[in-house]
Amino acid sequence: MPAIHTIRSPMPSIVPNDIPAMSDDECLIRLAQALEDHDSEHLDEVARLIGRLAVTIE
């Protein structure tokens, strides 16, 4: 049987690049603080933090 050669291209990460590197605990603390502040100007950050945690859970 002949050998089949495949070329693997790098897969993109499912973790967004605009999230700073932080531990899960740091992420939860920032998310809790953002929710506690009820500041609608930080909704983008809240969404990114939730997305980061969702990736971790998967």
CHARMM-style PDB file with segment names, atoms N, HN, CA, C and O in Angstrom:
ATOM      1  N   MET     1       0.857  -1.169   0.000  1.00  0.00      PROA
ATOM      2  CA  MET     1       0.000   0.000   0.000  1.00  0.00      PROA
ATOM      3  C   MET     1       0.907   1.238   0.000  1.00  0.00      PROA
ATOM      4  O   MET     1       1.828   1.321   0.813  1.00  0.00      PROA
ATOM      5  N   PRO     2       0.663   2.184  -0.887  1.00  0.00      PROA
ATOM      6  CA  PRO     2       1.509   3.384  -0.952  1.00  0.00      PROA
ATOM      7  C   PRO     2       1.248   4.309   0.231  1.00  0.00      PROA
ATOM      8  O   PRO     2       0.136   4.385   0.753  1.00  0.00      PROA
ATOM      9  N   ALA     3       2.290   5.000   0.633  1.00  0.00      PROA
ATOM     10  HN  ALA     3       3.194   4.938   0.208  1.00  0.00      PROA
ATOM     11  CA  ALA     3       2.163   5.982   1.716  1.00  0.00      PROA
ATOM     12  C   ALA     3       1.447   7.215   1.203  1.00  0.00      PROA
ATOM     13  O   ALA     3       1.697   7.668   0.086  1.00  0.00      PROA
ATOM     14  N   ILE     4       0.575   7.745   2.004  1.00  0.00      PROA
ATOM     15  HN  ILE     4       0.373   7.377   2.911  1.00  0.00      PROA
ATOM     16  CA  ILE     4      -0.163   8.965   1.643  1.00  0.00      PROA
ATOM     17  C   ILE     4       0.401  10.106   2.470  1.00  0.00      PROA
ATOM     18  O   ILE     4       0.428  10.040   3.699  1.00  0.00      PROA
ATOM     19  N   HSD     5       0.848  11.144   1.797  1.00  0.00      PROA
ATOM     20  HN  HSD     5       0.826  11.197   0.799  1.00  0.00      PROA
ATOM     21  CA  HSD     5       1.410  12.303   2.474  1.00  0.00      PROA
ATOM     22  C   HSD     5       0.362  13.410   2.521  1.00  0.00      PROA
ATOM     23  O   HSD     5      -0.241  13.766   1.509  1.00  0.00      PROA
ATOM     24  N   THR     6       0.171  13.927   3.694  1.00  0.00      PROA
ATOM     25  HN  THR     6       0.661  13.637   4.515  1.00  0.00      PROA
ATOM     26  CA  THR     6      -0.763  15.041   3.842  1.00  0.00      PROA
ATOM     27  C   THR     6      -0.019  16.257   4.361  1.00  0.00      PROA
ATOM     28  O   THR     6       0.970  16.144   5.085  1.00  0.00      PROA
ATOM     29  N   ILE     7      -0.503  17.390   3.986  1.00  0.00      PROA
ATOM     30  HN  ILE     7      -1.306  17.482   3.398  1.00  0.00      PROA
ATOM     31  CA  ILE     7       0.072  18.647   4.460  1.00  0.00      PROA
ATOM     32  C   ILE     7      -0.913  19.236   5.460  1.00  0.00      PROA
ATOM     33  O   ILE     7      -2.060  19.532   5.127  1.00  0.00      PROA
ATOM     34  N   ARG     8      -0.448  19.395   6.674  1.00  0.00      PROA
ATOM     35  HN  ARG     8       0.484  19.154   6.944  1.00  0.00      PROA
ATOM     36  CA  ARG     8      -1.313  19.955   7.708  1.00  0.00      PROA
ATOM     37  C   ARG     8      -1.038  21.437   7.841  1.00  0.00      PROA
ATOM     38  O   ARG     8       0.099  21.858   8.056  1.00  0.00      PROA
ATOM     39  N   SER     9      -2.080  22.211   7.712  1.00  0.00      PROA
ATOM     40  HN  SER     9      -3.003  21.869   7.537  1.00  0.00      PROA
ATOM     41  CA  SER     9      -1.927  23.645   7.918  1.00  0.00      PROA
ATOM     42  C   SER     9      -2.313  23.948   9.363  1.00  0.00      PROA
ATOM     43  O   SER     9      -3.172  23.274   9.931  1.00  0.00      PROA
ATOM     44  N   PRO    10      -1.685  24.954   9.954  1.00  0.00      PROA
ATOM     45  CA  PRO    10      -2.010  25.280  11.345  1.00  0.00      PROA
ATOM     46  C   PRO    10      -3.466  25.708  11.473  1.00  0.00      PROA
ATOM     47  O   PRO    10      -3.992  26.445  10.639  1.00  0.00      PROA
ATOM     48  N   MET    11      -4.099  25.234  12.529  1.00  0.00      PROA
ATOM     49  HN  MET    11      -3.671  24.636  13.206  1.00  0.00      PROA
ATOM     50  CA  MET    11      -5.490  25.582  12.789  1.00  0.00      PROA
ATOM     51  C   MET    11      -5.547  26.869  13.597  1.00  0.00      PROA
ATOM     52  O   MET    11      -4.720  27.080  14.484  1.00  0.00      PROA
ATOM     53  N   PRO    12      -6.505  27.720  13.302  1.00  0.00      PROA
ATOM     54  CA  PRO    12      -6.630  28.940  14.098  1.00  0.00      PROA
ATOM     55  C   PRO    12      -7.097  28.602  15.504  1.00  0.00      PROA
ATOM     56  O   PRO    12      -7.834  27.638  15.715  1.00  0.00      PROA
ATOM     57  N   SER    13      -6.666  29.394  16.441  1.00  0.00      PROA
ATOM     58  HN  SER    13      -6.067  30.177  16.269  1.00  0.00      PROA
ATOM     59  CA  SER    13      -7.072  29.193  17.828  1.00  0.00      PROA
ATOM     60  C   SER    13      -8.504  29.663  18.011  1.00  0.00      PROA
ATOM     61  O   SER    13      -8.935  30.627  17.378  1.00  0.00      PROA
ATOM     62  N   ILE    14      -9.245  28.976  18.882  1.00  0.00      PROA
ATOM     63  HN  ILE    14      -8.895  28.193  19.396  1.00  0.00      PROA
ATOM     64  CA  ILE    14     -10.599  29.436  19.171  1.00  0.00      PROA
ATOM     65  C   ILE    14     -10.601  30.477  20.279  1.00  0.00      PROA
ATOM     66  O   ILE    14     -11.643  31.053  20.591  1.00  0.00      PROA
ATOM     67  N   VAL    15      -9.436  30.720  20.876  1.00  0.00      PROA
ATOM     68  HN  VAL    15      -8.590  30.251  20.622  1.00  0.00      PROA
ATOM     69  CA  VAL    15      -9.314  31.735  21.913  1.00  0.00      PROA
ATOM     70  C   VAL    15      -9.020  33.066  21.232  1.00  0.00      PROA
ATOM     71  O   VAL    15      -8.019  33.181  20.524  1.00  0.00      PROA
ATOM     72  N   PRO    16      -9.861  34.067  21.428  1.00  0.00      PROA
ATOM     73  CA  PRO    16      -9.616  35.369  20.793  1.00  0.00      PROA
ATOM     74  C   PRO    16      -8.280  35.959  21.209  1.00  0.00      PROA
ATOM     75  O   PRO    16      -7.823  35.767  22.336  1.00  0.00      PROA
ATOM     76  N   ASN    17      -7.651  36.690  20.271  1.00  0.00      PROA
ATOM     77  HN  ASN    17      -8.022  36.847  19.356  1.00  0.00      PROA
ATOM     78  CA  ASN    17      -6.338  37.279  20.529  1.00  0.00      PROA
ATOM     79  C   ASN    17      -6.396  38.534  21.379  1.00  0.00      PROA
ATOM     80  O   ASN    17      -5.377  38.940  21.939  1.00  0.00      PROA
ATOM     81  N   ASP    18      -7.561  39.160  21.491  1.00  0.00      PROA
ATOM     82  HN  ASP    18      -8.388  38.830  21.036  1.00  0.00      PROA
ATOM     83  CA  ASP    18      -7.632  40.437  22.195  1.00  0.00      PROA
ATOM     84  C   ASP    18      -7.839  40.289  23.701  1.00  0.00      PROA
ATOM     85  O   ASP    18      -8.046  41.284  24.395  1.00  0.00      PROA
ATOM     86  N   ILE    19      -7.787  39.079  24.205  1.00  0.00      PROA
ATOM     87  HN  ILE    19      -7.619  38.270  23.642  1.00  0.00      PROA
ATOM     88  CA  ILE    19      -7.944  38.855  25.634  1.00  0.00      PROA
ATOM     89  C   ILE    19      -6.560  38.673  26.247  1.00  0.00      PROA
ATOM     90  O   ILE    19      -5.804  37.797  25.827  1.00  0.00      PROA
ATOM     91  N   PRO    20      -6.227  39.487  27.228  1.00  0.00      PROA
ATOM     92  CA  PRO    20      -4.908  39.318  27.853  1.00  0.00      PROA
ATOM     93  C   PRO    20      -4.797  37.974  28.560  1.00  0.00      PROA
ATOM     94  O   PRO    20      -5.791  37.422  29.030  1.00  0.00      PROA
ATOM     95  N   ALA    21      -3.582  37.458  28.628  1.00  0.00      PROA
ATOM     96  HN  ALA    21      -2.773  37.907  28.246  1.00  0.00      PROA
ATOM     97  CA  ALA    21      -3.360  36.186  29.305  1.00  0.00      PROA
ATOM     98  C   ALA    21      -3.636  36.361  30.793  1.00  0.00      PROA
ATOM     99  O   ALA    21      -3.066  37.241  31.438  1.00  0.00      PROA
ATOM    100  N   MET    22      -4.506  35.526  31.328  1.00  0.00      PROA
ATOM    101  HN  MET    22      -4.968  34.811  30.804  1.00  0.00      PROA
ATOM    102  CA  MET    22      -4.830  35.575  32.754  1.00  0.00      PROA
ATOM    103  C   MET    22      -5.321  34.199  33.173  1.00  0.00      PROA
ATOM    104  O   MET    22      -5.766  33.404  32.345  1.00  0.00      PROA
ATOM    105  N   SER    23      -5.235  33.935  34.450  1.00  0.00      PROA
ATOM    106  HN  SER    23      -4.874  34.581  35.122  1.00  0.00      PROA
ATOM    107  CA  SER    23      -5.718  32.654  34.963  1.00  0.00      PROA
ATOM    108  C   SER    23      -7.242  32.669  34.992  1.00  0.00      PROA
ATOM    109  O   SER    23      -7.875  33.716  34.856  1.00  0.00      PROA
ATOM    110  N   ASP    24      -7.812  31.483  35.171  1.00  0.00      PROA
ATOM    111  HN  ASP    24      -7.298  30.632  35.282  1.00  0.00      PROA
ATOM    112  CA  ASP    24      -9.273  31.395  35.282  1.00  0.00      PROA
ATOM    113  C   ASP    24      -9.778  32.196  36.477  1.00  0.00      PROA
ATOM    114  O   ASP    24     -10.814  32.857  36.401  1.00  0.00      PROA
ATOM    115  N   ASP    25      -9.027  32.130  37.594  1.00  0.00      PROA
ATOM    116  HN  ASP    25      -8.186  31.593  37.655  1.00  0.00      PROA
ATOM    117  CA  ASP    25      -9.434  32.879  38.786  1.00  0.00      PROA
ATOM    118  C   ASP    25      -9.418  34.384  38.532  1.00  0.00      PROA
ATOM    119  O   ASP    25     -10.337  35.093  38.941  1.00  0.00      PROA
ATOM    120  N   GLU    26      -8.376  34.873  37.857  1.00  0.00      PROA
ATOM    121  HN  GLU    26      -7.630  34.297  37.524  1.00  0.00      PROA
ATOM    122  CA  GLU    26      -8.305  36.308  37.533  1.00  0.00      PROA
ATOM    123  C   GLU    26      -9.455  36.706  36.619  1.00  0.00      PROA
ATOM    124  O   GLU    26     -10.038  37.779  36.773  1.00  0.00      PROA
ATOM    125  N   CYS    27      -9.776  35.842  35.676  1.00  0.00      PROA
ATOM    126  HN  CYS    27      -9.302  34.970  35.551  1.00  0.00      PROA
ATOM    127  CA  CYS    27     -10.872  36.117  34.752  1.00  0.00      PROA
ATOM    128  C   CYS    27     -12.194  36.199  35.510  1.00  0.00      PROA
ATOM    129  O   CYS    27     -12.993  37.103  35.267  1.00  0.00      PROA
ATOM    130  N   LEU    28     -12.425  35.272  36.414  1.00  0.00      PROA
ATOM    131  HN  LEU    28     -11.776  34.538  36.612  1.00  0.00      PROA
ATOM    132  CA  LEU    28     -13.661  35.292  37.206  1.00  0.00      PROA
ATOM    133  C   LEU    28     -13.753  36.536  38.087  1.00  0.00      PROA
ATOM    134  O   LEU    28     -14.828  37.118  38.235  1.00  0.00      PROA
ATOM    135  N   ILE    29     -12.630  36.939  38.667  1.00  0.00      PROA
ATOM    136  HN  ILE    29     -11.757  36.466  38.547  1.00  0.00      PROA
ATOM    137  CA  ILE    29     -12.616  38.142  39.511  1.00  0.00      PROA
ATOM    138  C   ILE    29     -12.961  39.376  38.684  1.00  0.00      PROA
ATOM    139  O   ILE    29     -13.765  40.207  39.106  1.00  0.00      PROA
ATOM    140  N   ARG    30     -12.347  39.495  37.496  1.00  0.00      PROA
ATOM    141  HN  ARG    30     -11.694  38.819  37.152  1.00  0.00      PROA
ATOM    142  CA  ARG    30     -12.638  40.648  36.627  1.00  0.00      PROA
ATOM    143  C   ARG    30     -14.085  40.642  36.178  1.00  0.00      PROA
ATOM    144  O   ARG    30     -14.727  41.691  36.126  1.00  0.00      PROA
ATOM    145  N   LEU    31     -14.606  39.459  35.851  1.00  0.00      PROA
ATOM    146  HN  LEU    31     -14.085  38.607  35.893  1.00  0.00      PROA
ATOM    147  CA  LEU    31     -15.996  39.360  35.420  1.00  0.00      PROA
ATOM    148  C   LEU    31     -16.943  39.742  36.559  1.00  0.00      PROA
ATOM    149  O   LEU    31     -17.902  40.483  36.344  1.00  0.00      PROA
ATOM    150  N   ALA    32     -16.683  39.248  37.750  1.00  0.00      PROA
ATOM    151  HN  ALA    32     -15.904  38.645  37.925  1.00  0.00      PROA
ATOM    152  CA  ALA    32     -17.520  39.584  38.903  1.00  0.00      PROA
ATOM    153  C   ALA    32     -17.499  41.083  39.175  1.00  0.00      PROA
ATOM    154  O   ALA    32     -18.536  41.679  39.468  1.00  0.00      PROA
ATOM    155  N   GLN    33     -16.323  41.691  39.077  1.00  0.00      PROA
ATOM    156  HN  GLN    33     -15.481  41.207  38.838  1.00  0.00      PROA
ATOM    157  CA  GLN    33     -16.202  43.135  39.313  1.00  0.00      PROA
ATOM    158  C   GLN    33     -16.964  43.927  38.256  1.00  0.00      PROA
ATOM    159  O   GLN    33     -17.654  44.895  38.574  1.00  0.00      PROA
ATOM    160  N   ALA    34     -16.835  43.513  37.002  1.00  0.00      PROA
ATOM    161  HN  ALA    34     -16.274  42.726  36.743  1.00  0.00      PROA
ATOM    162  CA  ALA    34     -17.533  44.215  35.920  1.00  0.00      PROA
ATOM    163  C   ALA    34     -19.045  44.108  36.091  1.00  0.00      PROA
ATOM    164  O   ALA    34     -19.767  45.073  35.840  1.00  0.00      PROA
ATOM    165  N   LEU    35     -19.525  42.940  36.516  1.00  0.00      PROA
ATOM    166  HN  LEU    35     -18.938  42.157  36.719  1.00  0.00      PROA
ATOM    167  CA  LEU    35     -20.965  42.774  36.725  1.00  0.00      PROA
ATOM    168  C   LEU    35     -21.447  43.550  37.938  1.00  0.00      PROA
ATOM    169  O   LEU    35     -22.554  44.089  37.939  1.00  0.00      PROA
ATOM    170  N   GLU    36     -20.632  43.605  38.950  1.00  0.00      PROA
ATOM    171  HN  GLU    36     -19.733  43.167  38.949  1.00  0.00      PROA
ATOM    172  CA  GLU    36     -20.986  44.335  40.169  1.00  0.00      PROA
ATOM    173  C   GLU    36     -21.073  45.839  39.922  1.00  0.00      PROA
ATOM    174  O   GLU    36     -21.895  46.520  40.535  1.00  0.00      PROA
ATOM    175  N   ASP    37     -20.235  46.361  39.032  1.00  0.00      PROA
ATOM    176  HN  ASP    37     -19.567  45.807  38.533  1.00  0.00      PROA
ATOM    177  CA  ASP    37     -20.195  47.798  38.751  1.00  0.00      PROA
ATOM    178  C   ASP    37     -21.388  48.271  37.934  1.00  0.00      PROA
ATOM    179  O   ASP    37     -21.680  49.467  37.931  1.00  0.00      PROA
ATOM    180  N   HSD    38     -22.089  47.378  37.241  1.00  0.00      PROA
ATOM    181  HN  HSD    38     -21.851  46.406  37.244  1.00  0.00      PROA
ATOM    182  CA  HSD    38     -23.233  47.734  36.397  1.00  0.00      PROA
ATOM    183  C   HSD    38     -22.891  48.859  35.420  1.00  0.00      PROA
ATOM    184  O   HSD    38     -23.700  49.759  35.196  1.00  0.00      PROA
ATOM    185  N   ASP    39     -21.702  48.803  34.846  1.00  0.00      PROA
ATOM    186  HN  ASP    39     -21.046  48.071  35.028  1.00  0.00      PROA
ATOM    187  CA  ASP    39     -21.248  49.847  33.924  1.00  0.00      PROA
ATOM    188  C   ASP    39     -21.444  49.366  32.492  1.00  0.00      PROA
ATOM    189  O   ASP    39     -20.760  48.447  32.041  1.00  0.00      PROA
ATOM    190  N   SER    40     -22.375  49.987  31.780  1.00  0.00      PROA
ATOM    191  HN  SER    40     -22.931  50.734  32.145  1.00  0.00      PROA
ATOM    192  CA  SER    40     -22.682  49.543  30.419  1.00  0.00      PROA
ATOM    193  C   SER    40     -21.550  49.833  29.428  1.00  0.00      PROA
ATOM    194  O   SER    40     -21.576  49.320  28.309  1.00  0.00      PROA
ATOM    195  N   GLU    41     -20.571  50.633  29.811  1.00  0.00      PROA
ATOM    196  HN  GLU    41     -20.550  51.049  30.720  1.00  0.00      PROA
ATOM    197  CA  GLU    41     -19.445  50.905  28.922  1.00  0.00      PROA
ATOM    198  C   GLU    41     -18.487  49.714  28.843  1.00  0.00      PROA
ATOM    199  O   GLU    41     -17.642  49.663  27.949  1.00  0.00      PROA
ATOM    200  N   HSD    42     -18.609  48.768  29.757  1.00  0.00      PROA
ATOM    201  HN  HSD    42     -19.296  48.810  30.483  1.00  0.00      PROA
ATOM    202  CA  HSD    42     -17.708  47.618  29.781  1.00  0.00      PROA
ATOM    203  C   HSD    42     -18.375  46.331  29.294  1.00  0.00      PROA
ATOM    204  O   HSD    42     -17.917  45.237  29.622  1.00  0.00      PROA
ATOM    205  N   LEU    43     -19.443  46.452  28.523  1.00  0.00      PROA
ATOM    206  HN  LEU    43     -19.815  47.341  28.257  1.00  0.00      PROA
ATOM    207  CA  LEU    43     -20.137  45.263  28.040  1.00  0.00      PROA
ATOM    208  C   LEU    43     -19.251  44.428  27.109  1.00  0.00      PROA
ATOM    209  O   LEU    43     -19.336  43.200  27.115  1.00  0.00      PROA
ATOM    210  N   ASP    44     -18.409  45.079  26.317  1.00  0.00      PROA
ATOM    211  HN  ASP    44     -18.340  46.077  26.312  1.00  0.00      PROA
ATOM    212  CA  ASP    44     -17.497  44.339  25.439  1.00  0.00      PROA
ATOM    213  C   ASP    44     -16.540  43.488  26.261  1.00  0.00      PROA
ATOM    214  O   ASP    44     -16.278  42.334  25.919  1.00  0.00      PROA
ATOM    215  N   GLU    45     -16.020  44.055  27.341  1.00  0.00      PROA
ATOM    216  HN  GLU    45     -16.233  44.992  27.619  1.00  0.00      PROA
ATOM    217  CA  GLU    45     -15.105  43.294  28.193  1.00  0.00      PROA
ATOM    218  C   GLU    45     -15.837  42.129  28.848  1.00  0.00      PROA
ATOM    219  O   GLU    45     -15.290  41.030  28.944  1.00  0.00      PROA
ATOM    220  N   VAL    46     -17.063  42.356  29.298  1.00  0.00      PROA
ATOM    221  HN  VAL    46     -17.507  43.249  29.220  1.00  0.00      PROA
ATOM    222  CA  VAL    46     -17.847  41.284  29.914  1.00  0.00      PROA
ATOM    223  C   VAL    46     -18.049  40.149  28.908  1.00  0.00      PROA
ATOM    224  O   VAL    46     -17.900  38.976  29.252  1.00  0.00      PROA
ATOM    225  N   ALA    47     -18.384  40.496  27.680  1.00  0.00      PROA
ATOM    226  HN  ALA    47     -18.504  41.449  27.401  1.00  0.00      PROA
ATOM    227  CA  ALA    47     -18.584  39.476  26.651  1.00  0.00      PROA
ATOM    228  C   ALA    47     -17.290  38.706  26.382  1.00  0.00      PROA
ATOM    229  O   ALA    47     -17.320  37.485  26.229  1.00  0.00      PROA
ATOM    230  N   ARG    48     -16.158  39.404  26.324  1.00  0.00      PROA
ATOM    231  HN  ARG    48     -16.133  40.395  26.448  1.00  0.00      PROA
ATOM    232  CA  ARG    48     -14.869  38.720  26.098  1.00  0.00      PROA
ATOM    233  C   ARG    48     -14.526  37.791  27.255  1.00  0.00      PROA
ATOM    234  O   ARG    48     -14.039  36.681  27.042  1.00  0.00      PROA
ATOM    235  N   LEU    49     -14.779  38.243  28.479  1.00  0.00      PROA
ATOM    236  HN  LEU    49     -15.174  39.145  28.652  1.00  0.00      PROA
ATOM    237  CA  LEU    49     -14.475  37.406  29.642  1.00  0.00      PROA
ATOM    238  C   LEU    49     -15.356  36.154  29.662  1.00  0.00      PROA
ATOM    239  O   LEU    49     -14.879  35.059  29.957  1.00  0.00      PROA
ATOM    240  N   ILE    50     -16.626  36.321  29.351  1.00  0.00      PROA
ATOM    241  HN  ILE    50     -17.013  37.211  29.111  1.00  0.00      PROA
ATOM    242  CA  ILE    50     -17.529  35.164  29.290  1.00  0.00      PROA
ATOM    243  C   ILE    50     -17.070  34.212  28.190  1.00  0.00      PROA
ATOM    244  O   ILE    50     -17.057  32.996  28.381  1.00  0.00      PROA
ATOM    245  N   GLY    51     -16.694  34.764  27.046  1.00  0.00      PROA
ATOM    246  HN  GLY    51     -16.704  35.752  26.891  1.00  0.00      PROA
ATOM    247  CA  GLY    51     -16.210  33.931  25.948  1.00  0.00      PROA
ATOM    248  C   GLY    51     -14.946  33.179  26.318  1.00  0.00      PROA
ATOM    249  O   GLY    51     -14.784  32.015  25.952  1.00  0.00      PROA
ATOM    250  N   ARG    52     -14.058  33.828  27.036  1.00  0.00      PROA
ATOM    251  HN  ARG    52     -14.190  34.773  27.334  1.00  0.00      PROA
ATOM    252  CA  ARG    52     -12.809  33.186  27.466  1.00  0.00      PROA
ATOM    253  C   ARG    52     -13.109  32.041  28.409  1.00  0.00      PROA
ATOM    254  O   ARG    52     -12.502  30.975  28.308  1.00  0.00      PROA
ATOM    255  N   LEU    53     -14.044  32.252  29.331  1.00  0.00      PROA
ATOM    256  HN  LEU    53     -14.537  33.118  29.414  1.00  0.00      PROA
ATOM    257  CA  LEU    53     -14.407  31.185  30.273  1.00  0.00      PROA
ATOM    258  C   LEU    53     -15.128  30.046  29.564  1.00  0.00      PROA
ATOM    259  O   LEU    53     -14.943  28.882  29.918  1.00  0.00      PROA
ATOM    260  N   ALA    54     -15.943  30.368  28.572  1.00  0.00      PROA
ATOM    261  HN  ALA    54     -16.093  31.314  28.284  1.00  0.00      PROA
ATOM    262  CA  ALA    54     -16.639  29.327  27.827  1.00  0.00      PROA
ATOM    263  C   ALA    54     -15.656  28.434  27.090  1.00  0.00      PROA
ATOM    264  O   ALA    54     -15.856  27.221  27.020  1.00  0.00      PROA
ATOM    265  N   VAL    55     -14.609  29.009  26.547  1.00  0.00      PROA
ATOM    266  HN  VAL    55     -14.447  29.994  26.605  1.00  0.00      PROA
ATOM    267  CA  VAL    55     -13.573  28.224  25.870  1.00  0.00      PROA
ATOM    268  C   VAL    55     -12.885  27.311  26.865  1.00  0.00      PROA
ATOM    269  O   VAL    55     -12.589  26.160  26.543  1.00  0.00      PROA
ATOM    270  N   THR    56     -12.623  27.803  28.067  1.00  0.00      PROA
ATOM    271  HN  THR    56     -12.863  28.738  28.327  1.00  0.00      PROA
ATOM    272  CA  THR    56     -11.971  27.005  29.099  1.00  0.00      PROA
ATOM    273  C   THR    56     -12.834  25.823  29.498  1.00  0.00      PROA
ATOM    274  O   THR    56     -12.319  24.727  29.715  1.00  0.00      PROA
ATOM    275  N   ILE    57     -14.136  26.029  29.597  1.00  0.00      PROA
ATOM    276  HN  ILE    57     -14.555  26.920  29.421  1.00  0.00      PROA
ATOM    277  CA  ILE    57     -15.058  24.970  30.021  1.00  0.00      PROA
ATOM    278  C   ILE    57     -15.159  23.885  28.968  1.00  0.00      PROA
ATOM    279  O   ILE    57     -15.247  22.706  29.311  1.00  0.00      PROA
ATOM    280  N   GLU    58     -15.149  24.252  27.689  1.00  0.00      PROA
ATOM    281  HN  GLU    58     -15.078  25.210  27.411  1.00  0.00      PROA
ATOM    282  CA  GLU    58     -15.257  23.271  26.626  1.00  0.00      PROA
ATOM    283  C   GLU    58     -14.067  22.401  26.659  1.00  0.00      PROA
ATOM    284  OT1 GLU    58     -13.946  21.490  25.840  1.00  0.00      PROA
TER     285      GLU     58
END
